[in-house]
Amino acid sequence: MQEISCEELLQHLSDYIDNNLDEELTAVAQHHLATCPNCRIVLNSTQKTITLFREQGKRTIPAERRDRLFNQLQAAFLTGRETIS
């Protein structure tokens, strides 16, 4: 079986997670992950980060808070523009 380095695995990690690798490269990646604890940690951490990001995206900011934040950003932007001119 073909082998890949940790660096090569990391180059394909996103496609591996998304199941976008061909069968041969998937098998090679799985073999590497089975024998490399460091790459397993990177894979697990990346998958957990993706999960947390997706869960975070389900939260909404209350309208009053969102409006206040928008107004603060707009004021900061306008102040910055006046300073630059």
Summary of the structure (lengths in Angstrom):
residues: 85
radius of gyration: 21.8
end to end distance: 63.8
largest distance: 63.8
contacts: 177
relative contact order: 0.10
helix: 79%
strand: 0%
